[in-house]
């Protein structure tokens, strides 16, 4: 959960009453000390899985935040890695973090909206970690079309996705309560703050990726074990753009 170096309750309240962009500008200096940051265990597991598929030349971290996922790209890309995010505050922290850890392929940081990416087909790999809750279900087709457009033929779009929480469990009620609170907040306060993680379901994701022109494969991330029914607790989705890499 939150560490002593993380945001105060008041700071979180101010952030939650802001837009997504401004809220993350405010949260950026303390973001890495919150439970919203993707755990290192997930990043390591995805990097290991991608090493078995790669290597790749050029990679993009979609909605890169403070840059934790860029370490995954540095581990599997040889030519260049780029982080894109809508929040200038998050990018500033990411850039500072990167400068303190030299080495690896050249790194670029770009402020941009994932729904209108400022790139041509320049990447062999696009990854994203923990950002999809900020997009409404109706935005997924456009988002996936944008990713498709910035990948070279044969390029891959990869991201982890956890198994749904068991109905009736503590996690289930926590997520349900969080989503309900966000819906009430957005009904009575503007600008909206979109964060609905229960909406990002694997079946819907696979369908929309296929409609965007991807072929889709699922890779179990064995470090996280399996549920009682034998299904993986966490998977990596790999969506491939048709064509052959040059």
Backbone as numpy.savetxt, mean C-alpha at the origin, in Angstrom:
# Nx Ny Nz CAx CAy CAz Cx Cy Cz
0.92 -1.52 18.95 0.07 -0.33 18.95 0.96 0.92 18.95
0.45 2.02 19.52 1.20 3.27 19.52 2.35 3.20 20.51
3.49 3.75 20.13 4.64 3.84 21.02 4.61 5.20 21.70
5.43 5.39 22.75 5.48 6.70 23.39 5.90 7.83 22.44
6.59 7.49 21.36 7.02 8.50 20.39 5.92 8.82 19.38
4.79 8.11 19.46 3.72 8.30 18.51 2.87 9.52 18.80
1.84 9.75 17.97 0.99 10.93 18.13 0.13 10.85 19.39
-0.20 12.01 19.94 -1.12 12.08 21.07 -2.55 11.89 20.57
-3.46 11.68 21.51 -4.87 11.56 21.13 -5.36 12.83 20.44
-4.94 13.97 20.94 -5.35 15.23 20.32 -4.83 15.33 18.89
-3.57 14.95 18.68 -3.00 15.00 17.33 -3.75 14.07 16.38
-4.11 12.88 16.86 -4.87 11.96 16.03 -6.24 12.52 15.70
-6.87 13.18 16.67 -8.19 13.75 16.44 -8.14 14.84 15.38
-7.12 15.70 15.45 -6.96 16.75 14.45 -6.73 16.14 13.07
-5.90 15.11 13.03 -5.63 14.43 11.75 -6.89 13.82 11.17
-7.70 13.18 12.03 -8.91 12.50 11.57 -9.96 13.47 11.07
-9.88 14.71 11.51 -10.86 15.71 11.07 -10.35 16.52 9.88
-9.23 16.10 9.32 -8.66 16.74 8.14 -8.97 15.91 6.90
-8.56 16.41 5.75 -8.61 15.60 4.53 -7.54 14.52 4.62
-7.61 13.54 3.75 -6.59 12.49 3.73 -5.20 13.10 3.51
-5.09 14.00 2.54 -3.79 14.60 2.23 -3.25 15.40 3.41
-4.05 16.32 3.94 -3.57 17.17 5.03 -3.40 16.37 6.31
-4.27 15.39 6.53 -4.15 14.56 7.71 -2.82 13.83 7.76
-2.38 13.32 6.62 -1.10 12.62 6.59 0.07 13.59 6.61
-0.11 14.80 6.11 0.93 15.81 6.29 1.18 16.03 7.78
0.10 16.09 8.56 0.22 16.32 10.00 0.82 15.11 10.71
0.42 13.91 10.28 0.84 12.69 10.96 2.26 12.27 10.59
2.77 12.75 9.47 4.02 12.24 8.89 5.18 12.14 9.88
5.48 13.16 10.68 6.66 13.05 11.54 6.60 11.91 12.55
5.39 11.45 12.91 5.25 10.40 13.90 4.62 9.13 13.33
4.45 9.08 12.00 3.74 7.96 11.39 4.40 6.62 11.67
5.72 6.57 11.65 6.43 5.31 11.84 6.29 4.77 13.26
5.72 5.55 14.16 5.50 5.11 15.54 4.03 4.82 15.80
3.29 4.50 14.73 1.88 4.16 14.84 1.65 2.75 14.28
0.51 2.12 14.61 0.20 0.81 14.03 -0.22 0.88 12.57
-0.31 2.09 12.00 -0.71 2.23 10.60 0.43 1.87 9.65
1.66 1.94 10.12 2.81 1.58 9.28 2.82 0.07 9.06
3.11 -0.35 7.83 3.18 -1.78 7.53 4.29 -2.43 8.35
4.00 -3.52 9.06 5.03 -4.17 9.89 6.22 -4.65 9.07
7.38 -4.60 9.67 8.59 -5.08 8.99 8.47 -6.55 8.59
7.76 -7.34 9.38 7.61 -8.76 9.05 6.90 -8.94 7.72
5.92 -8.09 7.42 5.22 -8.17 6.14 6.15 -7.71 5.01
6.87 -6.64 5.23 7.79 -6.14 4.21 8.85 -7.19 3.87
9.42 -7.83 4.90 10.44 -8.85 4.66 9.86 -10.03 3.89
8.66 -10.45 4.25 8.05 -11.60 3.59 7.77 -11.32 2.12
7.26 -10.13 1.82 7.00 -9.76 0.43 8.31 -9.67 -0.35
9.33 -9.09 0.26 10.63 -9.00 -0.43 11.16 -10.39 -0.77
11.05 -11.33 0.16 11.52 -12.70 -0.10 10.74 -13.34 -1.24
9.43 -13.12 -1.26 8.61 -13.69 -2.33 8.95 -13.07 -3.68
9.19 -11.76 -3.70 9.52 -11.09 -4.96 10.90 -11.48 -5.47
11.83 -11.78 -4.57 13.15 -12.24 -5.02 13.02 -13.52 -5.84
12.07 -14.35 -5.50 11.89 -15.61 -6.24 11.29 -15.37 -7.62
10.66 -14.21 -7.82 10.05 -13.88 -9.11 10.98 -13.02 -9.95
11.71 -12.13 -9.30 12.57 -11.15 -9.97 13.88 -11.77 -10.45
14.91 -10.93 -10.67 14.95 -9.51 -10.30 14.20 -8.61 -11.28
14.04 -7.35 -10.88 13.37 -6.35 -11.69 14.34 -5.19 -11.94
14.01 -4.40 -12.95 14.86 -3.25 -13.26 14.39 -2.00 -12.52
13.17 -1.54 -12.81 12.67 -0.28 -12.27 11.39 -0.52 -11.49
11.31 0.04 -10.27 10.16 -0.22 -9.41 9.51 1.05 -8.90
8.20 0.96 -8.64 7.41 2.07 -8.11 6.68 1.63 -6.86
6.80 2.43 -5.80 6.02 2.21 -4.58 4.83 3.15 -4.62
3.64 2.60 -4.81 2.40 3.37 -4.95 1.89 3.76 -3.58
1.69 5.07 -3.36 1.28 5.58 -2.04 2.34 5.19 -1.02
3.55 5.67 -1.24 4.73 5.18 -0.52 4.79 5.63 0.93
4.03 6.66 1.32 4.09 7.12 2.69 5.49 7.55 3.08
5.95 7.09 4.24 7.28 7.46 4.72 8.38 6.57 4.15
8.03 5.71 3.19 9.06 5.00 2.44 9.45 3.63 2.94
8.69 3.05 3.87 9.07 1.72 4.38 9.09 0.68 3.26
8.13 0.76 2.35 8.07 -0.20 1.25 9.17 -0.02 0.22
9.83 1.12 0.23 10.92 1.34 -0.72 12.08 0.39 -0.46
12.23 -0.05 0.79 13.29 -1.02 1.08 13.03 -2.34 0.35
11.77 -2.69 0.15 11.43 -3.88 -0.63 11.91 -3.70 -2.06
11.63 -2.55 -2.64 12.06 -2.30 -4.02 13.58 -2.29 -4.14
14.26 -1.69 -3.18 15.72 -1.66 -3.23 16.31 -3.07 -3.20
15.60 -3.98 -2.56 16.09 -5.35 -2.45 15.92 -6.15 -3.73
14.99 -5.73 -4.60 14.68 -6.56 -5.77 14.85 -5.83 -7.10
15.12 -4.52 -7.09 15.26 -3.75 -8.32 16.71 -3.31 -8.52
17.17 -3.32 -9.76 18.57 -3.04 -10.05 18.82 -1.66 -10.66
17.78 -1.07 -11.27 18.00 0.14 -12.06 17.62 1.41 -11.31
16.36 1.52 -10.87 15.88 2.71 -10.17 14.61 2.37 -9.41
14.39 3.08 -8.31 13.15 2.93 -7.55 12.56 4.31 -7.32
11.22 4.37 -7.35 10.49 5.64 -7.24 9.37 5.48 -6.23
9.20 6.47 -5.38 8.07 6.51 -4.47 7.14 7.64 -4.87
5.83 7.37 -4.89 4.85 8.40 -5.21 3.81 8.45 -4.10
3.46 9.65 -3.68 2.46 9.83 -2.63 1.82 11.20 -2.79
0.59 11.33 -2.32 -0.12 12.60 -2.43 0.26 13.56 -1.32
0.85 13.04 -0.24 1.18 13.86 0.93 2.62 14.37 0.86
2.77 15.68 0.80 4.11 16.26 0.80 4.83 15.99 2.11
4.08 15.96 3.21 4.69 15.69 4.50 5.27 14.30 4.59
4.54 13.32 4.10 5.03 11.94 4.11 6.25 11.80 3.22
6.25 12.46 2.07 7.39 12.38 1.16 8.63 13.03 1.78
8.44 14.10 2.53 9.58 14.76 3.16 10.24 13.83 4.17
9.43 13.12 4.95 9.98 12.16 5.90 10.65 11.01 5.16
10.02 10.54 4.08 10.60 9.44 3.30 11.94 9.83 2.72
12.03 11.03 2.21 13.29 11.49 1.61 14.39 11.59 2.67
14.05 12.13 3.83 15.03 12.23 4.92 15.47 10.85 5.37
14.52 9.93 5.47 14.83 8.55 5.88 15.76 7.90 4.87
15.51 8.14 3.57 16.32 7.53 2.51 17.74 8.08 2.52
17.87 9.37 2.75 19.20 9.99 2.76 20.06 9.47 3.90
19.39 9.02 4.97 20.14 8.48 6.10 20.55 7.03 5.88
20.07 6.43 4.78 20.38 5.03 4.49 20.86 4.93 3.05
22.06 5.41 2.73 22.55 5.41 1.35 22.80 3.99 0.85
22.92 3.89 -0.47 23.16 2.59 -1.10 21.96 2.13 -1.88
22.17 1.15 -2.72 21.10 0.62 -3.55 20.91 1.43 -4.81
19.89 1.13 -5.60 19.67 1.84 -6.86 19.26 3.28 -6.60
19.41 4.15 -7.62 18.98 5.54 -7.47 17.51 5.63 -7.08
17.18 6.63 -6.25 15.84 6.77 -5.69 15.24 8.11 -6.08
13.97 8.10 -6.48 13.26 9.34 -6.81 11.98 9.40 -5.98
11.57 10.63 -5.65 10.34 10.85 -4.89 9.46 11.80 -5.67
8.19 11.43 -5.85 7.28 12.21 -6.69 5.97 12.43 -5.93
5.54 13.68 -5.87 4.23 13.96 -5.29 3.18 13.82 -6.39
2.22 12.94 -6.17 1.20 12.71 -7.18 0.06 11.89 -6.63
-1.04 11.93 -7.34 -2.25 11.20 -6.98 -2.24 9.84 -7.67
-2.45 8.77 -6.92 -2.44 7.43 -7.51 -3.53 7.26 -8.54
-4.56 8.11 -8.50 -5.65 8.01 -9.47 -5.33 8.74 -10.77
-4.18 9.42 -10.82 -3.75 10.12 -12.04 -2.22 10.16 -12.02
-1.61 9.00 -12.22 -0.16 8.89 -12.07 0.58 9.65 -13.16
1.63 10.39 -12.77 2.36 11.22 -13.73 3.51 10.48 -14.41
3.25 9.27 -14.87 4.30 8.46 -15.49 3.75 7.80 -16.75
4.66 7.47 -17.65 4.35 6.58 -18.74 4.66 5.14 -18.33
4.70 4.21 -19.29 4.98 2.79 -18.97 6.47 2.59 -18.69
6.90 2.93 -17.47 8.32 2.99 -17.15 8.78 1.96 -16.14
7.87 1.13 -15.61 8.21 0.28 -14.47 7.99 -1.21 -14.77
8.86 -2.00 -14.18 8.72 -3.46 -14.26 7.95 -4.01 -13.06
7.92 -3.22 -11.98 7.29 -3.67 -10.75 6.65 -2.48 -10.04
5.40 -2.65 -9.62 4.72 -1.69 -8.76 4.30 -2.43 -7.50
4.59 -1.86 -6.35 4.15 -2.44 -5.08 3.32 -1.39 -4.33
2.55 -1.87 -3.37 1.82 -0.95 -2.50 1.55 -1.66 -1.18
1.64 -0.90 -0.09 1.49 -1.48 1.25 0.55 -0.61 2.08
-0.60 -1.18 2.41 -1.49 -0.55 3.38 -2.23 0.68 2.91
-2.31 0.92 1.61 -2.91 2.17 1.13 -4.32 2.01 0.58
-4.76 0.80 0.32 -5.99 0.62 -0.45 -7.25 1.02 0.31
-7.17 1.11 1.64 -8.32 1.56 2.39 -8.68 3.02 2.14
-7.77 3.75 1.50 -8.03 5.15 1.20 -8.72 5.34 -0.15
-9.15 4.26 -0.76 -9.86 4.34 -2.04 -11.20 3.64 -1.88
-12.25 4.31 -2.31 -13.58 3.72 -2.26 -13.67 2.59 -3.28
-14.55 1.60 -3.05 -14.64 0.47 -3.99 -14.82 0.90 -5.43
-15.59 1.96 -5.65 -15.82 2.43 -7.02 -14.60 3.03 -7.68
-13.56 3.32 -6.88 -12.33 3.88 -7.44 -11.33 2.82 -7.86
-11.55 1.57 -7.47 -10.57 0.53 -7.79 -10.36 0.34 -9.29
-11.42 0.34 -10.13 -11.16 0.17 -11.57 -10.20 1.24 -12.12
-10.42 2.49 -11.75 -9.55 3.55 -12.22 -8.14 3.44 -11.65
-8.04 3.06 -10.38 -6.73 2.90 -9.75 -5.94 1.80 -10.43
-6.56 0.66 -10.65 -5.86 -0.46 -11.29 -5.53 -0.15 -12.75
-6.37 0.62 -13.41 -6.06 1.03 -14.78 -4.83 1.93 -14.81
-4.68 2.79 -13.80 -3.50 3.63 -13.71 -2.23 2.80 -13.53
-2.31 1.81 -12.66 -1.13 0.95 -12.45 -0.80 0.21 -13.74
-1.81 -0.31 -14.42 -1.60 -1.00 -15.69 -0.88 -0.10 -16.68
-1.24 1.20 -16.69 -0.68 2.12 -17.68 0.78 2.45 -17.43
1.26 2.33 -16.18 2.65 2.69 -15.90 3.60 1.49 -15.91
3.05 0.29 -16.10 3.87 -0.91 -16.19 4.29 -1.18 -17.63
5.51 -1.66 -17.79 5.93 -2.16 -19.09 5.26 -3.49 -19.36
5.23 -3.94 -20.62 4.70 -5.28 -20.90 5.41 -6.33 -20.07
4.65 -7.21 -19.45 5.22 -8.23 -18.59 5.48 -7.75 -17.17
5.22 -6.46 -16.89 5.44 -5.91 -15.56 4.43 -6.43 -14.56
4.79 -6.34 -13.29 3.95 -6.91 -12.23 3.56 -5.87 -11.19
2.37 -6.05 -10.66 1.81 -5.24 -9.59 1.61 -6.18 -8.41
2.33 -5.93 -7.31 2.33 -6.87 -6.18 1.99 -6.16 -4.88
1.21 -6.83 -4.05 0.88 -6.27 -2.74 0.36 -7.39 -1.83
0.56 -7.25 -0.52 0.05 -8.25 0.41 -1.40 -7.98 0.75
-2.12 -9.05 1.07 -3.49 -8.91 1.53 -3.76 -9.99 2.57
-4.27 -9.59 3.71 -4.54 -10.54 4.78 -5.88 -11.23 4.61
-6.01 -12.39 5.23 -7.28 -13.09 5.23 -8.30 -12.29 6.04
-9.57 -12.36 5.68 -10.57 -11.62 6.46 -10.61 -12.11 7.90
-10.87 -11.19 8.80 -10.94 -11.57 10.21 -12.20 -12.41 10.44
-12.11 -13.30 11.41 -13.23 -14.21 11.69 -14.40 -13.44 12.28
-15.61 -13.59 11.70 -16.78 -12.91 12.27 -16.96 -13.24 13.75
-17.22 -12.21 14.52 -17.41 -12.39 15.95 -16.15 -12.26 16.78
-14.99 -12.23 16.12 -13.73 -12.10 16.85 -13.53 -10.65 17.29
-12.53 -10.44 18.16 -12.23 -9.08 18.62 -11.80 -8.20 17.45
-11.00 -8.79 16.53 -10.57 -8.02 15.38 -11.74 -7.62 14.49
-12.69 -8.53 14.35 -13.87 -8.25 13.53 -14.64 -7.06 14.08
-14.90 -7.08 15.39 -15.67 -5.99 15.99 -14.87 -4.69 15.99
-13.55 -4.79 16.13 -12.73 -3.58 16.09 -12.80 -2.91 14.72
-12.67 -3.72 13.66 -12.75 -3.16 12.31 -14.14 -2.64 12.00
-15.16 -3.37 12.42 -16.53 -2.92 12.19 -16.78 -1.59 12.89
-16.31 -1.49 14.15 -16.49 -0.25 14.87 -15.73 0.91 14.24
-14.51 0.62 13.76 -13.72 1.67 13.12 -14.41 2.17 11.86
-14.88 1.24 11.03 -15.56 1.64 9.80 -16.82 2.44 10.11
-17.57 2.01 11.13 -18.79 2.73 11.49 -18.46 4.15 11.95
-17.39 4.29 12.74 -16.99 5.62 13.21 -16.59 6.51 12.03
-15.89 5.94 11.04 -15.48 6.73 9.88 -16.70 7.17 9.06
-17.68 6.30 8.95 -18.87 6.65 8.18 -19.66 7.77 8.87
-19.75 7.70 10.18 -20.42 8.77 10.92 -19.65 10.07 10.76
-18.33 9.99 10.92 -17.48 11.18 10.77 -17.69 11.82 9.40
-17.69 11.01 8.35 -17.81 11.56 7.00 -19.22 12.04 6.67
-20.20 11.56 7.43 -21.57 12.03 7.22 -21.79 13.42 7.82
-20.99 13.77 8.82 -21.24 15.03 9.53 -20.10 16.04 9.38
-18.99 15.64 8.71 -17.83 16.53 8.67 -17.22 16.52 7.27
-16.81 17.68 6.82 -16.11 17.81 5.55 -14.79 18.54 5.78
-13.74 18.19 5.03 -13.69 17.21 3.95 -13.69 15.78 4.49
-14.05 14.81 3.65 -14.07 13.42 4.10 -12.66 12.88 4.32
-12.57 11.88 5.17 -11.33 11.15 5.37 -11.62 9.68 5.07
-11.17 9.24 3.91 -11.50 7.89 3.44 -10.53 6.89 4.04
-11.04 5.96 4.82 -10.22 4.87 5.37 -11.18 3.74 5.75
-11.49 2.88 4.77 -12.45 1.80 4.97 -11.80 0.47 4.59
-11.05 -0.11 5.50 -10.27 -1.29 5.16 -11.10 -2.55 5.02
-12.31 -2.57 5.53 -13.16 -3.76 5.34 -13.67 -3.86 3.91
-13.52 -2.80 3.12 -14.04 -2.79 1.75 -13.10 -3.47 0.76
-11.86 -3.71 1.16 -10.86 -4.24 0.23 -10.84 -5.76 0.36
-11.68 -6.43 -0.43 -11.87 -7.87 -0.33 -11.20 -8.57 -1.52
-10.61 -9.73 -1.25 -9.81 -10.43 -2.25 -10.61 -10.74 -3.51
-11.82 -11.24 -3.37 -12.61 -11.59 -4.56 -12.86 -10.36 -5.43
-13.19 -9.23 -4.79 -13.42 -8.00 -5.55 -12.13 -7.54 -6.22
-11.03 -7.65 -5.50 -9.74 -7.21 -6.03 -9.36 -8.03 -7.25
-9.49 -9.34 -7.16 -9.15 -10.20 -8.31 -10.01 -9.86 -9.51
-11.30 -9.64 -9.28 -12.19 -9.33 -10.39 -11.81 -8.01 -11.06
-11.52 -6.99 -10.26 -11.21 -5.69 -10.83 -9.83 -5.68 -11.51
-8.89 -6.44 -10.98 -7.60 -6.55 -11.64 -7.75 -7.22 -13.01
-8.55 -8.27 -13.07 -8.78 -8.95 -14.34 -9.46 -8.01 -15.34
-10.40 -7.22 -14.87 -11.10 -6.27 -15.75 -10.16 -5.18 -16.25
-9.12 -4.88 -15.46 -8.14 -3.87 -15.88 -7.12 -4.44 -16.87
-7.17 -5.75 -17.13 -6.28 -6.36 -18.11 -5.14 -7.16 -17.54
-5.16 -7.42 -16.23 -4.09 -8.20 -15.59 -4.46 -9.68 -15.53
-3.43 -10.52 -15.54 -3.59 -11.90 -15.08 -3.14 -11.92 -13.63
-3.81 -12.71 -12.81 -3.62 -12.62 -11.36 -3.19 -13.97 -10.80
-2.14 -13.93 -9.97 -1.69 -15.09 -9.22 -1.63 -14.74 -7.74
-1.80 -15.76 -6.90 -1.72 -15.58 -5.45 -0.59 -16.42 -4.90
0.21 -15.82 -4.03 1.32 -16.52 -3.39 1.12 -16.46 -1.88
1.06 -17.62 -1.25 0.97 -17.65 0.21 2.26 -17.11 0.81
2.13 -16.34 1.88 3.30 -15.87 2.63 3.40 -16.77 3.86
4.24 -17.81 3.79 4.21 -18.87 4.79 4.61 -18.42 6.19
5.31 -17.29 6.29 5.74 -16.81 7.61 4.56 -16.54 8.54
3.38 -16.33 7.98 2.23 -15.95 8.80 1.28 -17.12 9.07
1.65 -18.31 8.61 0.88 -19.50 8.94 -0.43 -19.60 8.19
-1.26 -20.51 8.66 -2.55 -20.77 8.02 -3.67 -20.75 9.05
-4.86 -20.49 8.56 -6.04 -20.49 9.42 -6.50 -21.92 9.65
-7.51 -22.08 10.48 -7.99 -23.42 10.83 -8.54 -24.17 9.62
-8.99 -23.44 8.59 -9.50 -24.10 7.38 -8.39 -24.40 6.38
-7.13 -24.10 6.73 -6.00 -24.38 5.86 -5.61 -23.26 4.92
-6.41 -22.20 4.84 -6.09 -21.09 3.95 -5.02 -20.20 4.57
-4.20 -19.55 3.74 -3.12 -18.70 4.27 -3.68 -17.51 5.05
-2.97 -17.12 6.10 -3.36 -15.91 6.83 -3.00 -14.65 6.06
-2.01 -14.76 5.19 -1.61 -13.60 4.39 -1.11 -14.09 3.04
-1.50 -13.39 1.99 -1.07 -13.72 0.64 -0.42 -12.51 -0.01
0.37 -12.77 -1.04 0.83 -11.72 -1.93 0.07 -11.87 -3.24
-0.61 -10.82 -3.64 -1.27 -10.78 -4.95 -0.26 -10.28 -5.97
-0.13 -11.00 -7.06 0.75 -10.58 -8.15 -0.09 -10.50 -9.44
-0.26 -9.28 -9.92 -1.02 -9.04 -11.15 -0.03 -8.69 -12.26
-0.09 -9.42 -13.36 0.89 -9.26 -14.45 0.24 -8.64 -15.67
0.90 -7.64 -16.22 0.44 -7.02 -17.46 0.86 -7.90 -18.63
-0.03 -8.18 -19.54 0.32 -9.06 -20.67 1.49 -8.51 -21.48
2.19 -9.41 -22.11 3.32 -9.03 -22.96 4.61 -9.57 -22.38
5.66 -9.43 -23.14 6.98 -9.90 -22.73 7.88 -8.73 -22.46
8.64 -8.83 -21.36 9.63 -7.79 -21.06 10.71 -7.81 -22.11
11.12 -6.64 -22.52 12.19 -6.55 -23.54 13.53 -6.92 -22.94
